[in-house]
């Protein structure tokens, strides 16, 4: 789905692939272990995404949080129930999130040429092409 108001931004590929979906944003770090694997709903109380599903969404995050074990397990459980995010765009990358994303092969990019929190809003349709290092934002 591409429309006339699509804007393309360069990014850096971390886990290659292509994916697209509705954008869901969190300026707070996220631990995927605190998502319900059966629904993809964030169950971490007081988190900005509490009660929202990340399944099939393009997740725009400040960063990940938590140990490698909980991040990998959280993403693995989401993957096993087919509730992974379609892709993750992160503002501040850290090794734990990278290793977890590699294990489950979820598309992951960082270093967008513009701050993702300034150019993407909840509900925008976002295409992530980590192979070509391009993020396309279709305004909702």
ChimeraX attribute file (.defattr): number of C-alpha atoms within 10 A of each C-alpha:
attribute: neighborCount
match mode: 1-to-1
recipient: residues
	/A:1	9
	/A:2	13
	/A:3	11
	/A:4	7
	/A:5	11
	/A:6	15
	/A:7	15
	/A:8	15
	/A:9	17
	/A:10	18
	/A:11	20
	/A:12	19
	/A:13	21
	/A:14	20
	/A:15	22
	/A:16	19
	/A:17	18
	/A:18	19
	/A:19	21
	/A:20	21
	/A:21	20
	/A:22	20
	/A:23	27
	/A:24	23
	/A:25	23
	/A:26	17
	/A:27	15
	/A:28	14
	/A:29	17
	/A:30	22
	/A:31	21
	/A:32	29
	/A:33	23
	/A:34	19
	/A:35	26
	/A:36	20
	/A:37	22
	/A:38	14
	/A:39	16
	/A:40	26
	/A:41	20
	/A:42	23
	/A:43	17
	/A:44	17
	/A:45	10
	/A:46	7
	/A:47	15
	/A:48	15
	/A:49	20
	/A:50	14
	/A:51	15
	/A:52	14
	/A:53	19
	/A:54	27
	/A:55	24
	/A:56	18
	/A:57	24
	/A:58	29
	/A:59	24
	/A:60	23
	/A:61	22
	/A:62	19
	/A:63	21
	/A:64	22
	/A:65	17
	/A:66	15
	/A:67	14
	/A:68	16
	/A:69	11
	/A:70	17
	/A:71	24
	/A:72	24
	/A:73	17
	/A:74	20
	/A:75	27
	/A:76	22
	/A:77	21
	/A:78	25
	/A:79	19
	/A:80	12
	/A:81	14
	/A:82	15
	/A:83	23
	/A:84	28
	/A:85	24
	/A:86	22
	/A:87	31
	/A:88	26
	/A:89	27
	/A:90	26
	/A:91	21
	/A:92	12
	/A:93	18
	/A:94	12
	/A:95	10
	/A:96	18
	/A:97	24
	/A:98	20
	/A:99	15
	/A:100	23
	/A:101	21
	/A:102	15
	/A:103	14
	/A:104	18
	/A:105	18
	/A:106	23
	/A:107	25
	/A:108	28
	/A:109	29
	/A:110	24
	/A:111	19
	/A:112	19
	/A:113	13
	/A:114	13
	/A:115	13
	/A:116	21
	/A:117	16
	/A:118	7
	/A:119	13
	/A:120	21
	/A:121	19
	/A:122	16
	/A:123	16
	/A:124	17
	/A:125	23
	/A:126	29
	/A:127	24
	/A:128	29
	/A:129	22
	/A:130	23
	/A:131	15
	/A:132	14
	/A:133	20
	/A:134	21
	/A:135	26
	/A:136	19
	/A:137	25
	/A:138	22
	/A:139	18
	/A:140	14
